[in-house]
Amino acid sequence: MLFKTCKKLHRHQKICIGVTKKDFKGGIYRPETKLEDEGIVVDEEDRYHPYRITYDFEAYLDRQNLPSDTEKLQSDSKPARLHGKYN
């Protein structure tokens, strides 16, 4: 079952009698609407920054201090908090 908002997911979890499985899709973010479609024009030299950063949260999973398992939720890891400035 897919939910369009967190609120609807949380509401479902309260009444669900089974275990809720959360599946997070990966991949490259591709916006459905382009700036040009909205009438916003960006010069070619301003479109790209010479640096970029990529986060791979699967590579930064913390397996310590996990929340206690409940009837509806079992945790084997959680994303580690990352802080920093990259250029």
DSSP file (Angstrom, degrees, kcal/mol; ACC not computed):
  #  RESIDUE AA STRUCTURE BP1 BP2  ACC     N-H-->O    O-->H-N    N-H-->O    O-->H-N    TCO  KAPPA ALPHA  PHI   PSI    X-CA   Y-CA   Z-CA
    1    1 A M              0   0    0      0, 0.0     2,-0.4     0, 0.0     0, 0.0   0.000 360.0 360.0 360.0 132.2    0.0    0.0    0.0
    2    2 A L        -     0   0    0      2,-0.0     2,-0.4     7,-0.0     0, 0.0  -0.819 360.0-158.7-105.4 143.8    1.4    3.4   -0.9
    3    3 A F        -     0   0    0     -2,-0.4     3,-0.0     1,-0.1     6,-0.0  -0.971  13.3-153.6-123.2 136.3    0.7    6.6    0.9
    4    4 A K  S    S+     0   0    0     -2,-0.4     2,-0.3     1,-0.1    -1,-0.1   0.682  81.9  32.9 -81.8 -18.2    1.1   10.1   -0.5
    5    5 A T  S  > S-     0   0    0      1,-0.1     4,-1.5     0, 0.0     5,-0.1  -0.959  74.7-125.0-136.5 156.0    1.8   11.7    2.9
    6    6 A C  H  > S+     0   0    0     -2,-0.3     4,-3.0     1,-0.2     5,-0.3   0.867 110.8  61.7 -62.8 -36.8    3.5   10.8    6.1
    7    7 A K  H  > S+     0   0    0      1,-0.2     4,-2.2     2,-0.2    -1,-0.2   0.909 104.5  46.5 -58.7 -42.9    0.3   11.6    8.0
    8    8 A K  H  > S+     0   0    0      2,-0.2     4,-2.0     1,-0.2    -1,-0.2   0.869 112.2  51.1 -69.1 -35.6   -1.7    9.0    6.1
    9    9 A L  H  X S+     0   0    0     -4,-1.5     4,-2.4     2,-0.2    -2,-0.2   0.945 111.6  46.8 -64.4 -47.9    1.1    6.4    6.7
   10   10 A H  H  X S+     0   0    0     -4,-3.0     4,-1.4     1,-0.2    -2,-0.2   0.881 110.7  52.7 -63.3 -38.0    1.2    7.1   10.4
   11   11 A R  H  X S+     0   0    0     -4,-2.2     4,-0.8    -5,-0.3    -1,-0.2   0.912 111.1  47.4 -63.0 -41.5   -2.6    6.9   10.6
   12   12 A H  H >X S+     0   0    0     -4,-2.0     4,-1.7     1,-0.2     3,-0.8   0.899 106.4  57.5 -65.8 -41.4   -2.5    3.5    8.9
   13   13 A Q  H 3< S+     0   0    0     -4,-2.4    -1,-0.2     1,-0.2    -2,-0.2   0.827  99.9  59.4 -61.4 -31.4    0.2    2.2   11.2
   14   14 A K  H 3< S+     0   0    0     -4,-1.4    -1,-0.2     1,-0.2    -2,-0.2   0.829 118.1  28.6 -67.0 -31.3   -1.9    2.9   14.3
   15   15 A I  H << S+     0   0    0     -3,-0.8    -2,-0.2    -4,-0.8    -1,-0.2   0.524  92.5 111.8-108.5  -7.2   -4.7    0.6   13.1
   16   16 A C     <  -     0   0    0     -4,-1.7     4,-0.1     1,-0.1    -4,-0.0  -0.456  48.7-161.7 -71.4 135.9   -2.8   -1.9   11.0
   17   17 A I  S    S+     0   0    0     -2,-0.2    -1,-0.1     2,-0.1     2,-0.1   0.583  70.6  64.2 -93.7 -10.8   -2.6   -5.4   12.5
   18   18 A G  S    S-     0   0    0      1,-0.1     2,-0.4    54,-0.0    -2,-0.0  -0.403  98.7 -81.4-100.8-178.7    0.4   -6.5   10.3
   19   19 A V        -     0   0    0     -2,-0.1     2,-0.5    54,-0.0    54,-0.1  -0.715  42.3-132.4 -84.4 132.6    4.0   -5.4   10.2
   20   20 A T        -     0   0    0     52,-1.1     2,-0.6    -2,-0.4    -1,-0.0  -0.752  16.8-156.8 -88.0 125.2    4.5   -2.3    8.1
   21   21 A K        -     0   0    0     -2,-0.5     2,-0.5    52,-0.1    52,-0.0  -0.903   3.0-155.0-104.4 124.2    7.3   -2.5    5.6
   22   22 A K        -     0   0    0     -2,-0.6     2,-0.6     2,-0.0    -2,-0.0  -0.870   7.8-168.4 -99.9 126.6    8.8    0.8    4.5
   23   23 A D        -     0   0    0     -2,-0.5     2,-0.6     2,-0.0    -2,-0.0  -0.955   4.4-160.4-118.2 113.1   10.5    0.6    1.1
   24   24 A F        -     0   0    0     -2,-0.6     2,-0.2     1,-0.0    -2,-0.0  -0.840  14.7-137.1 -99.3 119.2   12.7    3.7    0.2
   25   25 A K        -     0   0    0     -2,-0.6     2,-0.2     1,-0.1    -2,-0.0  -0.472  20.1-160.1 -73.7 141.5   13.3    4.1   -3.5
   26   26 A G        +     0   0    0     -2,-0.2     2,-0.2     2,-0.0    -1,-0.1  -0.414  35.6  86.8-107.5-173.0   16.9    5.0   -4.5
   27   27 A G  S    S-     0   0    0     -2,-0.2     2,-0.4     2,-0.0    -2,-0.0  -0.654  77.9 -33.6 117.4-172.0   18.3    6.6   -7.6
   28   28 A I        -     0   0    0     -2,-0.2     2,-0.4     1,-0.1    -2,-0.0  -0.688  60.2-114.7 -89.2 135.4   18.9   10.0   -9.1
   29   29 A Y        -     0   0    0     -2,-0.4    -1,-0.1     1,-0.0    -2,-0.0  -0.563  35.5-179.9 -70.2 124.8   16.5   12.8   -8.4
   30   30 A R        -     0   0    0     -2,-0.4    -1,-0.0     0, 0.0    -2,-0.0  -0.912  21.2-138.6-129.1 103.4   14.7   13.8  -11.6
   31   31 A P        -     0   0    0      0, 0.0     3,-0.0     0, 0.0    -2,-0.0  -0.295   5.4-141.1 -62.8 144.9   12.2   16.6  -11.1
   32   32 A E  S    S+     0   0    0      1,-0.1     2,-0.5     2,-0.0     0, 0.0   0.791  87.5  51.8 -76.7 -27.9    9.0   16.2  -13.1
   33   33 A T  S    S-     0   0    0      5,-0.0     2,-0.2     3,-0.0    -1,-0.1  -0.934  76.7-146.8-113.9 131.2    8.8   19.9  -14.0
   34   34 A K    >>  -     0   0    0     -2,-0.5     4,-0.8     1,-0.1     3,-0.6  -0.613  24.2-118.0 -91.9 155.6   11.7   21.8  -15.5
   35   35 A L  G >4>S+     0   0    0      1,-0.2     5,-2.4    -2,-0.2     3,-1.2   0.887 115.4  57.9 -58.3 -39.6   12.4   25.5  -14.8
   36   36 A E  G >45S+     0   0    0      1,-0.3     3,-1.4     3,-0.2    -1,-0.2   0.847  99.2  59.3 -60.4 -33.5   11.8   26.3  -18.5
   37   37 A D  G <45S+     0   0    0     -3,-0.6    -1,-0.3     1,-0.3    -2,-0.2   0.758 106.6  48.4 -65.5 -23.4    8.3   24.8  -18.2
   38   38 A E  G <<5S-     0   0    0     -3,-1.2    -1,-0.3    -4,-0.8    -2,-0.2   0.326 123.7-103.5 -98.2   5.5    7.6   27.4  -15.5
   39   39 A G  T < 5S+     0   0    0     -3,-1.4     2,-0.6     1,-0.3    -3,-0.2   0.660  77.1 136.6  83.0  16.3    8.9   30.3  -17.5
   40   40 A I      < -     0   0    0     -5,-2.4     2,-0.5    -6,-0.1    -1,-0.3  -0.874  36.9-161.5-101.2 122.1   12.2   30.6  -15.6
   41   41 A V        -     0   0    0     -2,-0.6     2,-0.5    -3,-0.1    -5,-0.0  -0.899   6.2-172.0-107.9 128.0   15.3   31.1  -17.8
   42   42 A V        -     0   0    0     -2,-0.5     5,-0.1     2,-0.0    -6,-0.0  -0.977  28.1-116.7-119.7 127.5   18.8   30.3  -16.5
   43   43 A D    >   -     0   0    0     -2,-0.5     3,-1.3     1,-0.1     4,-0.5  -0.263  26.1-116.7 -60.3 148.9   21.8   31.2  -18.5
   44   44 A E  G >  S+     0   0    0      1,-0.3     3,-1.2     2,-0.2     4,-0.5   0.865 114.0  54.2 -57.0 -41.3   24.0   28.3  -19.6
   45   45 A E  G 3  S+     0   0    0      1,-0.2    -1,-0.3     2,-0.1     3,-0.2   0.703 109.4  49.7 -69.9 -17.3   27.0   29.4  -17.6
   46   46 A D  G <  S+     0   0    0     -3,-1.3    -1,-0.2     1,-0.1    -2,-0.2   0.434  91.4  80.7 -96.9  -0.7   24.9   29.6  -14.4
   47   47 A R  S <  S+     0   0    0     -3,-1.2     2,-0.4    -4,-0.5    -2,-0.1   0.800  90.6  45.7 -76.8 -29.0   23.3   26.1  -14.8
   48   48 A Y        -     0   0    0     -4,-0.5    -1,-0.1    -3,-0.2     0, 0.0  -0.932  65.3-148.1-125.8 140.0   26.2   24.0  -13.4
   49   49 A H        -     0   0    0     -2,-0.4    -3,-0.0     2,-0.2    -2,-0.0  -0.796  25.2-125.9 -99.1 144.9   28.4   24.3  -10.3
   50   50 A P  S    S+     0   0    0      0, 0.0     2,-0.3     0, 0.0    -1,-0.1   0.644  92.5  47.3 -69.1 -11.1   32.0   23.1  -10.6
   51   51 A Y        -     0   0    0     35,-0.1     2,-0.3     2,-0.0    -2,-0.2  -0.883  63.0-180.0-125.5 157.2   31.4   20.8   -7.5
   52   52 A R        -     0   0    0     -2,-0.3     2,-0.4     2,-0.0    35,-0.0  -0.981  13.0-147.4-150.4 162.6   28.8   18.4   -6.4
   53   53 A I        -     0   0    0     -2,-0.3     2,-0.4    33,-0.1    -2,-0.0  -0.976   6.0-164.0-132.8 145.3   28.1   16.1   -3.5
   54   54 A T        -     0   0    0     -2,-0.4     2,-0.5     2,-0.0    -2,-0.0  -0.998   7.0-153.9-130.1 132.3   26.3   12.8   -3.3
   55   55 A Y        -     0   0    0     -2,-0.4     2,-0.5     3,-0.0     3,-0.1  -0.900   6.2-170.6-104.5 133.2   25.0   11.1   -0.2
   56   56 A D    >   -     0   0    0     -2,-0.5     3,-1.4     1,-0.1     4,-0.4  -0.861   3.2-176.2-120.2  93.7   24.7    7.4    0.0
   57   57 A F  G >  S+     0   0    0     -2,-0.5     3,-1.2     1,-0.3    23,-0.3   0.767  78.5  66.2 -67.2 -25.1   22.8    6.8    3.2
   58   58 A E  G 3  S+     0   0    0      1,-0.3     3,-0.5    -3,-0.1    -1,-0.3   0.813  99.8  53.7 -63.5 -26.0   23.0    3.0    2.9
   59   59 A A  G <  S+     0   0    0     -3,-1.4    -1,-0.3     1,-0.2    -2,-0.2   0.609 108.0  51.7 -81.5 -11.9   26.8    3.4    3.4
   60   60 A Y  S <  S+     0   0    0     -3,-1.2    20,-3.3    -4,-0.4     2,-0.5  -0.474  73.6 147.9-123.5  59.6   26.3    5.4    6.6
   61   61 A L  E     -A   79   0A   0     -3,-0.5     2,-0.5    18,-0.2    -3,-0.1  -0.833  36.0-147.2-101.4 131.8   24.0    3.2    8.7
   62   62 A D  E     -A   78   0A   0     16,-3.3    16,-1.7    -2,-0.5    -2,-0.1  -0.843  13.6-176.3 -97.5 125.6   24.3    3.2   12.5
   63   63 A R        +     0   0    0     -2,-0.5     2,-0.3    14,-0.2     3,-0.3   0.250  58.2  87.4-104.7  11.0   23.5   -0.1   14.1
   64   64 A Q  S    S+     0   0    0      1,-0.2    14,-0.1    14,-0.1    -2,-0.1  -0.781  86.0  16.7-110.2 155.6   23.9    1.2   17.7
   65   65 A N  S    S+     0   0    0     -2,-0.3    -1,-0.2     1,-0.2     3,-0.1   0.879  81.6 174.0  54.9  44.7   21.3    2.8   20.0
   66   66 A L        -     0   0    0     -3,-0.3    -1,-0.2     1,-0.1     3,-0.1  -0.448  37.8 -97.9 -78.3 153.5   18.4    1.6   17.9
   67   67 A P        -     0   0    0      0, 0.0     8,-0.3     0, 0.0    -1,-0.1  -0.369  51.1 -91.5 -65.2 152.7   14.8    2.1   19.0
   68   68 A S        -     0   0    0      1,-0.1     2,-0.1     6,-0.1     5,-0.0  -0.369  45.3-105.8 -64.9 142.9   13.2   -0.9   20.7
   69   69 A D        -     0   0    0      6,-0.1     2,-0.2    -3,-0.1     5,-0.2  -0.420  40.2-170.3 -67.6 144.2   11.3   -3.2   18.5
   70   70 A T        -     0   0    0      3,-2.9     3,-0.1    -2,-0.1    -1,-0.0  -0.656  42.0 -89.4-122.6-177.6    7.6   -3.1   18.7
   71   71 A E  S    S+     0   0    0     -2,-0.2     3,-0.1     1,-0.2    -2,-0.0   0.820 127.7  30.5 -62.8 -30.8    4.8   -5.2   17.3
   72   72 A K  S    S+     0   0    0      1,-0.2   -52,-1.1   -53,-0.1     2,-0.4   0.480 118.7  51.9-109.8  -4.8    4.7   -3.1   14.1
   73   73 A L        +     0   0    0     -3,-0.1    -3,-2.9   -54,-0.1     2,-0.4  -0.986  49.4 179.3-142.0 129.2    8.3   -1.9   13.7
   74   74 A Q        -     0   0    0     -2,-0.4     2,-0.5    -5,-0.2    -6,-0.1  -0.995  13.7-161.7-126.2 126.0   11.6   -3.7   13.7
   75   75 A S        +     0   0    0     -2,-0.4     3,-0.1    -8,-0.3    -6,-0.1  -0.911  22.7 168.2-111.6 130.6   14.8   -1.7   13.2
   76   76 A D  S    S-     0   0    0     -2,-0.5     2,-0.3     1,-0.4    -1,-0.1   0.518  75.6 -10.1-110.9 -11.8   18.1   -3.2   12.2
   77   77 A S        -     0   0    0    -14,-0.0    -1,-0.4     2,-0.0   -14,-0.2  -0.967  57.2-146.4-169.3 168.4   19.8    0.2   11.5
   78   78 A K  E     -A   62   0A   0    -16,-1.7   -16,-3.3    -2,-0.3   -14,-0.1  -0.987  38.6 -89.8-142.8 150.6   19.2    3.9   11.1
   79   79 A P  E     -A   61   0A   0      0, 0.0   -18,-0.2     0, 0.0     2,-0.2  -0.379  44.7-123.8 -61.4 133.6   20.8    6.5    8.9
   80   80 A A        -     0   0    0    -20,-3.3     2,-0.4   -23,-0.3   -20,-0.1  -0.498  27.2-107.5 -75.1 146.6   23.8    8.2   10.6
   81   81 A R        -     0   0    0     -2,-0.2     2,-0.4     2,-0.0    -1,-0.1  -0.613  35.4-161.3 -76.9 131.6   23.7   11.9   10.9
   82   82 A L        +     0   0    0     -2,-0.4     2,-0.4     2,-0.0   -22,-0.0  -0.948  10.6 179.4-115.9 133.3   26.1   13.7    8.6
   83   83 A H        +     0   0    0     -2,-0.4     2,-0.3     2,-0.0    -2,-0.0  -0.972  26.4  90.6-129.6 146.5   27.3   17.2    9.1
   84   84 A G        -     0   0    0     -2,-0.4     2,-0.4     2,-0.0    -2,-0.0  -0.851  59.1-103.3 154.3 173.0   29.6   19.2    7.0
   85   85 A K        -     0   0    0     -2,-0.3     2,-0.4     0, 0.0    -2,-0.0  -0.998  34.2-167.6-128.7 127.6   30.2   21.6    4.2
   86   86 A Y              0   0    0     -2,-0.4   -35,-0.1     1,-0.1   -33,-0.1  -0.950 360.0 360.0-124.9 137.6   31.6   20.2    0.9
   87   87 A N              0   0    0     -2,-0.4    -1,-0.1   -35,-0.0   -34,-0.0   0.260 360.0 360.0-145.5 360.0   33.1   22.0   -2.1
